[in-house]
Amino acid sequence: MGHEAMPRVEPETLDLDGVAVAALELGASARGAVVLLQERAAARGETAERLNLVVERGYCTLAVPHEGVGVALPAARRRLAAAGWGPEQTGVVGIGASAGAALALAGQGEVGGVVLLAPDDLEPTALAAVAVPTLVVLGGRTLGLTAAQVAALDAAGRRASELVRVVVEPEVGHGFVARSGETAGHAAWFDTWQRTVEWFDLLVSPRATPLALAWDRRHDLSTRS
């Protein structure tokens, strides 16, 4: 609820290899970078709100539409790399139909952390391949998702790797990643995005300070002499 009183910054639109990507970039003051891979029906207002929720915690953030993930995700990562953000300083959120692309990155181990929100068609065995810490958030009342399947995903995550954590929002369905006027929906939405930014706070490495870089240079020179 406190987010409603916060001023919202409107994102700029970037053209990344022909795909319109929403962006809020903080420059040198940022602590890390996050790429949001959106679901099929993400509205512009919802995208802007999500960007603001993540930027409030100090992350440069790009939101890639689902239909452009195959093209724009590599371009977004190149843009972040050119700005000095290494893999360990980057987090990825995959929502709905785009969760598979985020899960693929989790398997490659090329990012600091991954969050999967309301993923479509997530098989328990898919969690066995993750190489970076991965948070999965599911709606307990998702249409077609039985309690047994939720339990299987949770158990598979625990067995597969200590890197996986599965969280179930019990009172909501698949749409909990969008803001809702209903009490249960709003609580799940707030909890989900709070968990998301806290996940990255724990896992995404901040950029080294000038003092740390200077110390590294001195240490490197001393080991060569």
PyMOL commands that place a pseudoatom at each C-alpha (Angstrom):
pseudoatom trace, name=CA, resn=MET, resi=1, chain=A, elem=C, hetatm=0, pos=[0.000, 0.000, 0.000]
pseudoatom trace, name=CA, resn=GLY, resi=2, chain=A, elem=C, hetatm=0, pos=[2.898, 2.310, 0.622]
pseudoatom trace, name=CA, resn=HIS, resi=3, chain=A, elem=C, hetatm=0, pos=[3.778, 2.031, -3.062]
pseudoatom trace, name=CA, resn=GLU, resi=4, chain=A, elem=C, hetatm=0, pos=[0.584, 3.904, -3.988]
pseudoatom trace, name=CA, resn=ALA, resi=5, chain=A, elem=C, hetatm=0, pos=[1.961, 7.074, -2.403]
pseudoatom trace, name=CA, resn=MET, resi=6, chain=A, elem=C, hetatm=0, pos=[5.307, 6.832, -4.166]
pseudoatom trace, name=CA, resn=PRO, resi=7, chain=A, elem=C, hetatm=0, pos=[5.850, 8.993, -7.265]
pseudoatom trace, name=CA, resn=ARG, resi=8, chain=A, elem=C, hetatm=0, pos=[6.106, 6.791, -10.332]
pseudoatom trace, name=CA, resn=VAL, resi=9, chain=A, elem=C, hetatm=0, pos=[8.797, 7.368, -12.932]
pseudoatom trace, name=CA, resn=GLU, resi=10, chain=A, elem=C, hetatm=0, pos=[7.685, 6.676, -16.491]
pseudoatom trace, name=CA, resn=PRO, resi=11, chain=A, elem=C, hetatm=0, pos=[10.081, 4.331, -18.293]
pseudoatom trace, name=CA, resn=GLU, resi=12, chain=A, elem=C, hetatm=0, pos=[11.698, 5.180, -21.573]
pseudoatom trace, name=CA, resn=THR, resi=13, chain=A, elem=C, hetatm=0, pos=[11.285, 2.918, -24.580]
pseudoatom trace, name=CA, resn=LEU, resi=14, chain=A, elem=C, hetatm=0, pos=[14.400, 1.394, -26.136]
pseudoatom trace, name=CA, resn=ASP, resi=15, chain=A, elem=C, hetatm=0, pos=[14.627, -0.262, -29.530]
pseudoatom trace, name=CA, resn=LEU, resi=16, chain=A, elem=C, hetatm=0, pos=[16.649, -3.429, -29.020]
pseudoatom trace, name=CA, resn=ASP, resi=17, chain=A, elem=C, hetatm=0, pos=[17.045, -5.218, -32.332]
pseudoatom trace, name=CA, resn=GLY, resi=18, chain=A, elem=C, hetatm=0, pos=[13.587, -4.094, -33.418]
pseudoatom trace, name=CA, resn=VAL, resi=19, chain=A, elem=C, hetatm=0, pos=[11.813, -4.881, -30.132]
pseudoatom trace, name=CA, resn=ALA, resi=20, chain=A, elem=C, hetatm=0, pos=[10.362, -2.105, -27.942]
pseudoatom trace, name=CA, resn=VAL, resi=21, chain=A, elem=C, hetatm=0, pos=[11.754, -2.596, -24.429]
pseudoatom trace, name=CA, resn=ALA, resi=22, chain=A, elem=C, hetatm=0, pos=[10.731, -0.488, -21.423]
pseudoatom trace, name=CA, resn=ALA, resi=23, chain=A, elem=C, hetatm=0, pos=[13.647, 0.720, -19.324]
pseudoatom trace, name=CA, resn=LEU, resi=24, chain=A, elem=C, hetatm=0, pos=[14.508, 2.588, -16.158]
pseudoatom trace, name=CA, resn=GLU, resi=25, chain=A, elem=C, hetatm=0, pos=[18.281, 2.957, -15.938]
pseudoatom trace, name=CA, resn=LEU, resi=26, chain=A, elem=C, hetatm=0, pos=[20.013, 4.506, -12.937]
pseudoatom trace, name=CA, resn=GLY, resi=27, chain=A, elem=C, hetatm=0, pos=[23.545, 4.870, -14.247]
pseudoatom trace, name=CA, resn=ALA, resi=28, chain=A, elem=C, hetatm=0, pos=[26.468, 4.757, -11.838]
pseudoatom trace, name=CA, resn=SER, resi=29, chain=A, elem=C, hetatm=0, pos=[24.231, 4.933, -8.744]
pseudoatom trace, name=CA, resn=ALA, resi=30, chain=A, elem=C, hetatm=0, pos=[22.633, 1.509, -9.355]
pseudoatom trace, name=CA, resn=ARG, resi=31, chain=A, elem=C, hetatm=0, pos=[23.535, -1.536, -7.243]
pseudoatom trace, name=CA, resn=GLY, resi=32, chain=A, elem=C, hetatm=0, pos=[22.729, -4.081, -9.967]
pseudoatom trace, name=CA, resn=ALA, resi=33, chain=A, elem=C, hetatm=0, pos=[20.590, -4.831, -12.997]
pseudoatom trace, name=CA, resn=VAL, resi=34, chain=A, elem=C, hetatm=0, pos=[17.352, -6.783, -13.443]
pseudoatom trace, name=CA, resn=VAL, resi=35, chain=A, elem=C, hetatm=0, pos=[15.669, -7.964, -16.644]
pseudoatom trace, name=CA, resn=LEU, resi=36, chain=A, elem=C, hetatm=0, pos=[11.913, -8.578, -16.491]
pseudoatom trace, name=CA, resn=LEU, resi=37, chain=A, elem=C, hetatm=0, pos=[10.637, -11.062, -19.071]
pseudoatom trace, name=CA, resn=GLN, resi=38, chain=A, elem=C, hetatm=0, pos=[6.958, -10.250, -19.290]
pseudoatom trace, name=CA, resn=GLU, resi=39, chain=A, elem=C, hetatm=0, pos=[3.939, -12.492, -19.713]
pseudoatom trace, name=CA, resn=ARG, resi=40, chain=A, elem=C, hetatm=0, pos=[1.827, -12.401, -22.883]
pseudoatom trace, name=CA, resn=ALA, resi=41, chain=A, elem=C, hetatm=0, pos=[-0.707, -9.819, -21.702]
pseudoatom trace, name=CA, resn=ALA, resi=42, chain=A, elem=C, hetatm=0, pos=[1.358, -7.365, -19.634]
pseudoatom trace, name=CA, resn=ALA, resi=43, chain=A, elem=C, hetatm=0, pos=[-0.185, -3.892, -19.852]
pseudoatom trace, name=CA, resn=ARG, resi=44, chain=A, elem=C, hetatm=0, pos=[1.997, -0.797, -20.161]
pseudoatom trace, name=CA, resn=GLY, resi=45, chain=A, elem=C, hetatm=0, pos=[0.814, 0.590, -16.815]
pseudoatom trace, name=CA, resn=GLU, resi=46, chain=A, elem=C, hetatm=0, pos=[1.541, -2.689, -15.063]
pseudoatom trace, name=CA, resn=THR, resi=47, chain=A, elem=C, hetatm=0, pos=[4.966, -2.847, -16.698]
pseudoatom trace, name=CA, resn=ALA, resi=48, chain=A, elem=C, hetatm=0, pos=[5.796, 0.675, -15.506]
pseudoatom trace, name=CA, resn=GLU, resi=49, chain=A, elem=C, hetatm=0, pos=[4.718, -0.196, -11.970]
pseudoatom trace, name=CA, resn=ARG, resi=50, chain=A, elem=C, hetatm=0, pos=[6.869, -3.315, -11.922]
pseudoatom trace, name=CA, resn=LEU, resi=51, chain=A, elem=C, hetatm=0, pos=[9.862, -1.386, -13.173]
pseudoatom trace, name=CA, resn=ASN, resi=52, chain=A, elem=C, hetatm=0, pos=[9.367, 1.169, -10.420]
pseudoatom trace, name=CA, resn=LEU, resi=53, chain=A, elem=C, hetatm=0, pos=[9.066, -1.520, -7.729]
pseudoatom trace, name=CA, resn=VAL, resi=54, chain=A, elem=C, hetatm=0, pos=[12.449, -2.933, -8.752]
pseudoatom trace, name=CA, resn=VAL, resi=55, chain=A, elem=C, hetatm=0, pos=[14.151, 0.418, -9.389]
pseudoatom trace, name=CA, resn=GLU, resi=56, chain=A, elem=C, hetatm=0, pos=[13.159, 1.576, -5.891]
pseudoatom trace, name=CA, resn=ARG, resi=57, chain=A, elem=C, hetatm=0, pos=[15.628, -1.025, -4.594]
pseudoatom trace, name=CA, resn=GLY, resi=58, chain=A, elem=C, hetatm=0, pos=[18.430, 0.390, -6.725]
pseudoatom trace, name=CA, resn=TYR, resi=59, chain=A, elem=C, hetatm=0, pos=[18.432, -1.806, -9.831]
pseudoatom trace, name=CA, resn=CYS, resi=60, chain=A, elem=C, hetatm=0, pos=[18.665, -0.732, -13.448]
pseudoatom trace, name=CA, resn=THR, resi=61, chain=A, elem=C, hetatm=0, pos=[15.691, -2.516, -14.992]
pseudoatom trace, name=CA, resn=LEU, resi=62, chain=A, elem=C, hetatm=0, pos=[14.634, -3.532, -18.502]
pseudoatom trace, name=CA, resn=ALA, resi=63, chain=A, elem=C, hetatm=0, pos=[11.219, -5.065, -19.276]
pseudoatom trace, name=CA, resn=VAL, resi=64, chain=A, elem=C, hetatm=0, pos=[11.135, -7.296, -22.356]
pseudoatom trace, name=CA, resn=PRO, resi=65, chain=A, elem=C, hetatm=0, pos=[7.729, -8.193, -23.870]
pseudoatom trace, name=CA, resn=HIS, resi=66, chain=A, elem=C, hetatm=0, pos=[6.991, -11.888, -24.212]
pseudoatom trace, name=CA, resn=GLU, resi=67, chain=A, elem=C, hetatm=0, pos=[6.715, -11.795, -27.992]
pseudoatom trace, name=CA, resn=GLY, resi=68, chain=A, elem=C, hetatm=0, pos=[10.203, -10.277, -28.250]
pseudoatom trace, name=CA, resn=VAL, resi=69, chain=A, elem=C, hetatm=0, pos=[12.092, -12.369, -25.693]
pseudoatom trace, name=CA, resn=GLY, resi=70, chain=A, elem=C, hetatm=0, pos=[13.995, -14.462, -28.242]
pseudoatom trace, name=CA, resn=VAL, resi=71, chain=A, elem=C, hetatm=0, pos=[15.436, -11.361, -29.921]
pseudoatom trace, name=CA, resn=ALA, resi=72, chain=A, elem=C, hetatm=0, pos=[15.504, -8.726, -27.193]
pseudoatom trace, name=CA, resn=LEU, resi=73, chain=A, elem=C, hetatm=0, pos=[16.818, -10.795, -24.272]
pseudoatom trace, name=CA, resn=PRO, resi=74, chain=A, elem=C, hetatm=0, pos=[20.278, -11.275, -25.853]
pseudoatom trace, name=CA, resn=ALA, resi=75, chain=A, elem=C, hetatm=0, pos=[20.261, -7.603, -26.870]
pseudoatom trace, name=CA, resn=ALA, resi=76, chain=A, elem=C, hetatm=0, pos=[19.290, -6.533, -23.337]
pseudoatom trace, name=CA, resn=ARG, resi=77, chain=A, elem=C, hetatm=0, pos=[22.111, -8.579, -21.857]
pseudoatom trace, name=CA, resn=ARG, resi=78, chain=A, elem=C, hetatm=0, pos=[24.595, -7.058, -24.312]
pseudoatom trace, name=CA, resn=ARG, resi=79, chain=A, elem=C, hetatm=0, pos=[23.383, -3.581, -23.351]
pseudoatom trace, name=CA, resn=LEU, resi=80, chain=A, elem=C, hetatm=0, pos=[23.838, -4.307, -19.649]
pseudoatom trace, name=CA, resn=ALA, resi=81, chain=A, elem=C, hetatm=0, pos=[27.278, -5.805, -20.269]
pseudoatom trace, name=CA, resn=ALA, resi=82, chain=A, elem=C, hetatm=0, pos=[28.294, -2.677, -22.191]
pseudoatom trace, name=CA, resn=ALA, resi=83, chain=A, elem=C, hetatm=0, pos=[27.203, -0.636, -19.160]
pseudoatom trace, name=CA, resn=GLY, resi=84, chain=A, elem=C, hetatm=0, pos=[29.543, -2.655, -16.969]
pseudoatom trace, name=CA, resn=TRP, resi=85, chain=A, elem=C, hetatm=0, pos=[27.095, -5.151, -15.455]
pseudoatom trace, name=CA, resn=GLY, resi=86, chain=A, elem=C, hetatm=0, pos=[28.555, -8.633, -15.243]
pseudoatom trace, name=CA, resn=PRO, resi=87, chain=A, elem=C, hetatm=0, pos=[26.483, -11.839, -15.047]
pseudoatom trace, name=CA, resn=GLU, resi=88, chain=A, elem=C, hetatm=0, pos=[26.786, -12.003, -11.258]
pseudoatom trace, name=CA, resn=GLN, resi=89, chain=A, elem=C, hetatm=0, pos=[25.419, -8.445, -11.029]
pseudoatom trace, name=CA, resn=THR, resi=90, chain=A, elem=C, hetatm=0, pos=[22.308, -9.242, -13.059]
pseudoatom trace, name=CA, resn=GLY, resi=91, chain=A, elem=C, hetatm=0, pos=[19.013, -10.838, -12.026]
pseudoatom trace, name=CA, resn=VAL, resi=92, chain=A, elem=C, hetatm=0, pos=[16.247, -12.142, -14.288]
pseudoatom trace, name=CA, resn=VAL, resi=93, chain=A, elem=C, hetatm=0, pos=[12.495, -12.423, -13.638]
pseudoatom trace, name=CA, resn=GLY, resi=94, chain=A, elem=C, hetatm=0, pos=[10.459, -14.696, -15.900]
pseudoatom trace, name=CA, resn=ILE, resi=95, chain=A, elem=C, hetatm=0, pos=[6.681, -14.261, -15.742]
pseudoatom trace, name=CA, resn=GLY, resi=96, chain=A, elem=C, hetatm=0, pos=[4.066, -16.662, -17.095]
pseudoatom trace, name=CA, resn=ALA, resi=97, chain=A, elem=C, hetatm=0, pos=[4.916, -17.751, -20.627]
pseudoatom trace, name=CA, resn=SER, resi=98, chain=A, elem=C, hetatm=0, pos=[8.376, -16.127, -20.396]
pseudoatom trace, name=CA, resn=ALA, resi=99, chain=A, elem=C, hetatm=0, pos=[9.422, -18.152, -17.367]
pseudoatom trace, name=CA, resn=GLY, resi=100, chain=A, elem=C, hetatm=0, pos=[10.953, -20.797, -19.614]
pseudoatom trace, name=CA, resn=ALA, resi=101, chain=A, elem=C, hetatm=0, pos=[13.513, -18.336, -20.985]
pseudoatom trace, name=CA, resn=ALA, resi=102, chain=A, elem=C, hetatm=0, pos=[14.468, -17.316, -17.449]
pseudoatom trace, name=CA, resn=LEU, resi=103, chain=A, elem=C, hetatm=0, pos=[14.716, -20.963, -16.417]
pseudoatom trace, name=CA, resn=ALA, resi=104, chain=A, elem=C, hetatm=0, pos=[17.091, -21.580, -19.323]
pseudoatom trace, name=CA, resn=LEU, resi=105, chain=A, elem=C, hetatm=0, pos=[19.373, -18.832, -17.993]
pseudoatom trace, name=CA, resn=ALA, resi=106, chain=A, elem=C, hetatm=0, pos=[19.189, -20.411, -14.543]
pseudoatom trace, name=CA, resn=GLY, resi=107, chain=A, elem=C, hetatm=0, pos=[20.454, -23.625, -16.112]
pseudoatom trace, name=CA, resn=GLN, resi=108, chain=A, elem=C, hetatm=0, pos=[23.330, -21.845, -17.842]
pseudoatom trace, name=CA, resn=GLY, resi=109, chain=A, elem=C, hetatm=0, pos=[24.463, -20.195, -14.609]
pseudoatom trace, name=CA, resn=GLU, resi=110, chain=A, elem=C, hetatm=0, pos=[25.130, -16.875, -16.331]
pseudoatom trace, name=CA, resn=VAL, resi=111, chain=A, elem=C, hetatm=0, pos=[23.190, -14.600, -13.955]
pseudoatom trace, name=CA, resn=GLY, resi=112, chain=A, elem=C, hetatm=0, pos=[23.258, -13.871, -10.249]
pseudoatom trace, name=CA, resn=GLY, resi=113, chain=A, elem=C, hetatm=0, pos=[19.731, -15.025, -9.486]
pseudoatom trace, name=CA, resn=VAL, resi=114, chain=A, elem=C, hetatm=0, pos=[16.439, -15.958, -11.155]
pseudoatom trace, name=CA, resn=VAL, resi=115, chain=A, elem=C, hetatm=0, pos=[12.786, -15.559, -10.155]
pseudoatom trace, name=CA, resn=LEU, resi=116, chain=A, elem=C, hetatm=0, pos=[9.941, -17.436, -11.866]
pseudoatom trace, name=CA, resn=LEU, resi=117, chain=A, elem=C, hetatm=0, pos=[6.498, -15.923, -11.241]
pseudoatom trace, name=CA, resn=ALA, resi=118, chain=A, elem=C, hetatm=0, pos=[3.370, -17.905, -12.137]
pseudoatom trace, name=CA, resn=PRO, resi=119, chain=A, elem=C, hetatm=0, pos=[5.337, -19.970, -14.680]
pseudoatom trace, name=CA, resn=ASP, resi=120, chain=A, elem=C, hetatm=0, pos=[3.419, -21.718, -17.454]
pseudoatom trace, name=CA, resn=ASP, resi=121, chain=A, elem=C, hetatm=0, pos=[3.801, -25.489, -17.783]
pseudoatom trace, name=CA, resn=LEU, resi=122, chain=A, elem=C, hetatm=0, pos=[6.654, -25.870, -15.318]
pseudoatom trace, name=CA, resn=GLU, resi=123, chain=A, elem=C, hetatm=0, pos=[7.640, -29.520, -14.966]
pseudoatom trace, name=CA, resn=PRO, resi=124, chain=A, elem=C, hetatm=0, pos=[9.198, -30.639, -11.666]
pseudoatom trace, name=CA, resn=THR, resi=125, chain=A, elem=C, hetatm=0, pos=[12.161, -32.191, -13.484]
pseudoatom trace, name=CA, resn=ALA, resi=126, chain=A, elem=C, hetatm=0, pos=[13.008, -28.815, -15.043]
pseudoatom trace, name=CA, resn=LEU, resi=127, chain=A, elem=C, hetatm=0, pos=[14.140, -27.514, -11.671]
pseudoatom trace, name=CA, resn=ALA, resi=128, chain=A, elem=C, hetatm=0, pos=[16.889, -30.114, -11.447]
pseudoatom trace, name=CA, resn=ALA, resi=129, chain=A, elem=C, hetatm=0, pos=[19.077, -28.300, -13.955]
pseudoatom trace, name=CA, resn=VAL, resi=130, chain=A, elem=C, hetatm=0, pos=[19.357, -24.881, -12.292]
pseudoatom trace, name=CA, resn=ALA, resi=131, chain=A, elem=C, hetatm=0, pos=[22.862, -23.635, -11.587]
pseudoatom trace, name=CA, resn=VAL, resi=132, chain=A, elem=C, hetatm=0, pos=[21.989, -20.373, -9.815]
pseudoatom trace, name=CA, resn=PRO, resi=133, chain=A, elem=C, hetatm=0, pos=[19.577, -19.637, -6.943]
pseudoatom trace, name=CA, resn=THR, resi=134, chain=A, elem=C, hetatm=0, pos=[16.041, -19.752, -8.329]
pseudoatom trace, name=CA, resn=LEU, resi=135, chain=A, elem=C, hetatm=0, pos=[12.839, -18.630, -6.612]
pseudoatom trace, name=CA, resn=VAL, resi=136, chain=A, elem=C, hetatm=0, pos=[9.543, -20.020, -7.944]
pseudoatom trace, name=CA, resn=VAL, resi=137, chain=A, elem=C, hetatm=0, pos=[6.250, -18.392, -6.890]
pseudoatom trace, name=CA, resn=LEU, resi=138, chain=A, elem=C, hetatm=0, pos=[2.980, -20.147, -7.721]
pseudoatom trace, name=CA, resn=GLY, resi=139, chain=A, elem=C, hetatm=0, pos=[-0.696, -19.364, -7.188]
pseudoatom trace, name=CA, resn=GLY, resi=140, chain=A, elem=C, hetatm=0, pos=[-2.293, -22.140, -5.179]
pseudoatom trace, name=CA, resn=ARG, resi=141, chain=A, elem=C, hetatm=0, pos=[-5.604, -21.754, -7.030]
pseudoatom trace, name=CA, resn=THR, resi=142, chain=A, elem=C, hetatm=0, pos=[-4.191, -21.668, -10.540]
pseudoatom trace, name=CA, resn=LEU, resi=143, chain=A, elem=C, hetatm=0, pos=[-6.618, -23.245, -12.987]
pseudoatom trace, name=CA, resn=GLY, resi=144, chain=A, elem=C, hetatm=0, pos=[-5.428, -26.720, -13.926]
pseudoatom trace, name=CA, resn=LEU, resi=145, chain=A, elem=C, hetatm=0, pos=[-2.749, -26.802, -11.217]
pseudoatom trace, name=CA, resn=THR, resi=146, chain=A, elem=C, hetatm=0, pos=[-3.672, -29.355, -8.573]
pseudoatom trace, name=CA, resn=ALA, resi=147, chain=A, elem=C, hetatm=0, pos=[-2.467, -29.385, -5.012]
pseudoatom trace, name=CA, resn=ALA, resi=148, chain=A, elem=C, hetatm=0, pos=[-0.571, -32.574, -5.829]
pseudoatom trace, name=CA, resn=GLN, resi=149, chain=A, elem=C, hetatm=0, pos=[1.268, -30.832, -8.685]
pseudoatom trace, name=CA, resn=VAL, resi=150, chain=A, elem=C, hetatm=0, pos=[2.188, -27.898, -6.447]
pseudoatom trace, name=CA, resn=ALA, resi=151, chain=A, elem=C, hetatm=0, pos=[3.492, -30.334, -3.843]
pseudoatom trace, name=CA, resn=ALA, resi=152, chain=A, elem=C, hetatm=0, pos=[5.438, -32.192, -6.534]
pseudoatom trace, name=CA, resn=LEU, resi=153, chain=A, elem=C, hetatm=0, pos=[7.089, -28.965, -7.722]
pseudoatom trace, name=CA, resn=ASP, resi=154, chain=A, elem=C, hetatm=0, pos=[7.999, -28.038, -4.177]
pseudoatom trace, name=CA, resn=ALA, resi=155, chain=A, elem=C, hetatm=0, pos=[9.404, -31.490, -3.441]
pseudoatom trace, name=CA, resn=ALA, resi=156, chain=A, elem=C, hetatm=0, pos=[11.283, -31.603, -6.754]
pseudoatom trace, name=CA, resn=GLY, resi=157, chain=A, elem=C, hetatm=0, pos=[12.842, -28.239, -6.049]
pseudoatom trace, name=CA, resn=ARG, resi=158, chain=A, elem=C, hetatm=0, pos=[14.018, -29.364, -2.633]
pseudoatom trace, name=CA, resn=ARG, resi=159, chain=A, elem=C, hetatm=0, pos=[15.416, -32.639, -3.953]
pseudoatom trace, name=CA, resn=ALA, resi=160, chain=A, elem=C, hetatm=0, pos=[16.961, -31.167, -7.085]
pseudoatom trace, name=CA, resn=SER, resi=161, chain=A, elem=C, hetatm=0, pos=[19.056, -28.508, -5.501]
pseudoatom trace, name=CA, resn=GLU, resi=162, chain=A, elem=C, hetatm=0, pos=[19.457, -26.327, -2.473]
pseudoatom trace, name=CA, resn=LEU, resi=163, chain=A, elem=C, hetatm=0, pos=[19.427, -23.521, -5.033]
pseudoatom trace, name=CA, resn=VAL, resi=164, chain=A, elem=C, hetatm=0, pos=[15.653, -23.796, -5.581]
pseudoatom trace, name=CA, resn=ARG, resi=165, chain=A, elem=C, hetatm=0, pos=[12.934, -22.358, -3.388]
pseudoatom trace, name=CA, resn=VAL, resi=166, chain=A, elem=C, hetatm=0, pos=[9.242, -22.806, -4.207]
pseudoatom trace, name=CA, resn=VAL, resi=167, chain=A, elem=C, hetatm=0, pos=[6.670, -20.484, -2.616]
pseudoatom trace, name=CA, resn=VAL, resi=168, chain=A, elem=C, hetatm=0, pos=[2.907, -20.929, -2.964]
pseudoatom trace, name=CA, resn=GLU, resi=169, chain=A, elem=C, hetatm=0, pos=[0.484, -18.019, -2.598]
pseudoatom trace, name=CA, resn=PRO, resi=170, chain=A, elem=C, hetatm=0, pos=[-2.450, -20.150, -1.424]
pseudoatom trace, name=CA, resn=GLU, resi=171, chain=A, elem=C, hetatm=0, pos=[-5.442, -17.848, -1.905]
pseudoatom trace, name=CA, resn=VAL, resi=172, chain=A, elem=C, hetatm=0, pos=[-4.875, -16.729, -5.502]
pseudoatom trace, name=CA, resn=GLY, resi=173, chain=A, elem=C, hetatm=0, pos=[-4.707, -18.059, -9.044]
pseudoatom trace, name=CA, resn=HIS, resi=174, chain=A, elem=C, hetatm=0, pos=[-2.337, -17.390, -11.929]
pseudoatom trace, name=CA, resn=GLY, resi=175, chain=A, elem=C, hetatm=0, pos=[-2.900, -13.627, -12.038]
pseudoatom trace, name=CA, resn=PHE, resi=176, chain=A, elem=C, hetatm=0, pos=[-1.295, -12.724, -8.714]
pseudoatom trace, name=CA, resn=VAL, resi=177, chain=A, elem=C, hetatm=0, pos=[1.655, -10.989, -10.410]
pseudoatom trace, name=CA, resn=ALA, resi=178, chain=A, elem=C, hetatm=0, pos=[-0.669, -8.083, -11.329]
pseudoatom trace, name=CA, resn=ARG, resi=179, chain=A, elem=C, hetatm=0, pos=[-2.044, -5.624, -8.799]
pseudoatom trace, name=CA, resn=SER, resi=180, chain=A, elem=C, hetatm=0, pos=[-5.515, -6.552, -7.573]
pseudoatom trace, name=CA, resn=GLY, resi=181, chain=A, elem=C, hetatm=0, pos=[-8.236, -4.662, -5.749]
pseudoatom trace, name=CA, resn=GLU, resi=182, chain=A, elem=C, hetatm=0, pos=[-9.192, -7.747, -3.767]
pseudoatom trace, name=CA, resn=THR, resi=183, chain=A, elem=C, hetatm=0, pos=[-7.609, -8.198, -0.357]
pseudoatom trace, name=CA, resn=ALA, resi=184, chain=A, elem=C, hetatm=0, pos=[-6.120, -11.641, -1.028]
pseudoatom trace, name=CA, resn=GLY, resi=185, chain=A, elem=C, hetatm=0, pos=[-4.942, -10.619, -4.500]
pseudoatom trace, name=CA, resn=HIS, resi=186, chain=A, elem=C, hetatm=0, pos=[-3.308, -7.428, -3.277]
pseudoatom trace, name=CA, resn=ALA, resi=187, chain=A, elem=C, hetatm=0, pos=[-1.581, -9.257, -0.414]
pseudoatom trace, name=CA, resn=ALA, resi=188, chain=A, elem=C, hetatm=0, pos=[-0.219, -11.899, -2.806]
pseudoatom trace, name=CA, resn=TRP, resi=189, chain=A, elem=C, hetatm=0, pos=[0.905, -9.242, -5.307]
pseudoatom trace, name=CA, resn=PHE, resi=190, chain=A, elem=C, hetatm=0, pos=[2.720, -7.242, -2.614]
pseudoatom trace, name=CA, resn=ASP, resi=191, chain=A, elem=C, hetatm=0, pos=[4.294, -10.336, -1.060]
pseudoatom trace, name=CA, resn=THR, resi=192, chain=A, elem=C, hetatm=0, pos=[5.448, -11.625, -4.451]
pseudoatom trace, name=CA, resn=TRP, resi=193, chain=A, elem=C, hetatm=0, pos=[7.255, -8.456, -5.502]
pseudoatom trace, name=CA, resn=GLN, resi=194, chain=A, elem=C, hetatm=0, pos=[8.710, -7.998, -2.028]
pseudoatom trace, name=CA, resn=ARG, resi=195, chain=A, elem=C, hetatm=0, pos=[10.114, -11.530, -2.184]
pseudoatom trace, name=CA, resn=THR, resi=196, chain=A, elem=C, hetatm=0, pos=[11.460, -10.821, -5.679]
pseudoatom trace, name=CA, resn=VAL, resi=197, chain=A, elem=C, hetatm=0, pos=[13.499, -7.757, -4.754]
pseudoatom trace, name=CA, resn=GLU, resi=198, chain=A, elem=C, hetatm=0, pos=[14.701, -9.351, -1.513]
pseudoatom trace, name=CA, resn=TRP, resi=199, chain=A, elem=C, hetatm=0, pos=[15.883, -12.376, -3.516]
pseudoatom trace, name=CA, resn=PHE, resi=200, chain=A, elem=C, hetatm=0, pos=[18.022, -10.120, -5.666]
pseudoatom trace, name=CA, resn=ASP, resi=201, chain=A, elem=C, hetatm=0, pos=[19.231, -8.127, -2.654]
pseudoatom trace, name=CA, resn=LEU, resi=202, chain=A, elem=C, hetatm=0, pos=[20.674, -11.380, -1.311]
pseudoatom trace, name=CA, resn=LEU, resi=203, chain=A, elem=C, hetatm=0, pos=[22.084, -12.763, -4.548]
pseudoatom trace, name=CA, resn=VAL, resi=204, chain=A, elem=C, hetatm=0, pos=[22.992, -10.047, -7.046]
pseudoatom trace, name=CA, resn=SER, resi=205, chain=A, elem=C, hetatm=0, pos=[26.506, -8.788, -6.415]
pseudoatom trace, name=CA, resn=PRO, resi=206, chain=A, elem=C, hetatm=0, pos=[26.770, -5.008, -6.161]
pseudoatom trace, name=CA, resn=ARG, resi=207, chain=A, elem=C, hetatm=0, pos=[29.199, -3.141, -8.363]
pseudoatom trace, name=CA, resn=ALA, resi=208, chain=A, elem=C, hetatm=0, pos=[32.618, -2.709, -6.792]
pseudoatom trace, name=CA, resn=THR, resi=209, chain=A, elem=C, hetatm=0, pos=[33.287, 0.716, -5.295]
pseudoatom trace, name=CA, resn=PRO, resi=210, chain=A, elem=C, hetatm=0, pos=[36.209, 2.857, -6.544]
pseudoatom trace, name=CA, resn=LEU, resi=211, chain=A, elem=C, hetatm=0, pos=[38.028, 2.072, -3.275]
pseudoatom trace, name=CA, resn=ALA, resi=212, chain=A, elem=C, hetatm=0, pos=[37.586, -1.677, -3.813]
pseudoatom trace, name=CA, resn=LEU, resi=213, chain=A, elem=C, hetatm=0, pos=[38.827, -1.391, -7.404]
pseudoatom trace, name=CA, resn=ALA, resi=214, chain=A, elem=C, hetatm=0, pos=[41.876, 0.556, -6.248]
pseudoatom trace, name=CA, resn=TRP, resi=215, chain=A, elem=C, hetatm=0, pos=[42.627, -2.098, -3.618]
pseudoatom trace, name=CA, resn=ASP, resi=216, chain=A, elem=C, hetatm=0, pos=[42.341, -4.831, -6.276]
pseudoatom trace, name=CA, resn=ARG, resi=217, chain=A, elem=C, hetatm=0, pos=[44.816, -2.973, -8.502]
pseudoatom trace, name=CA, resn=ARG, resi=218, chain=A, elem=C, hetatm=0, pos=[47.313, -2.587, -5.660]
pseudoatom trace, name=CA, resn=HIS, resi=219, chain=A, elem=C, hetatm=0, pos=[46.912, -6.233, -4.696]
pseudoatom trace, name=CA, resn=ASP, resi=220, chain=A, elem=C, hetatm=0, pos=[47.400, -7.325, -8.296]
pseudoatom trace, name=CA, resn=LEU, resi=221, chain=A, elem=C, hetatm=0, pos=[50.571, -5.246, -8.611]
pseudoatom trace, name=CA, resn=SER, resi=222, chain=A, elem=C, hetatm=0, pos=[51.962, -6.587, -5.337]
pseudoatom trace, name=CA, resn=THR, resi=223, chain=A, elem=C, hetatm=0, pos=[51.464, -10.219, -6.399]
pseudoatom trace, name=CA, resn=ARG, resi=224, chain=A, elem=C, hetatm=0, pos=[53.325, -9.573, -9.671]
pseudoatom trace, name=CA, resn=SER, resi=225, chain=A, elem=C, hetatm=0, pos=[56.358, -8.032, -8.010]
for i in range(1, 225): cmd.bond("trace and resi %d" % i, "trace and resi %d" % (i + 1))
show_as sticks, trace
zoom trace
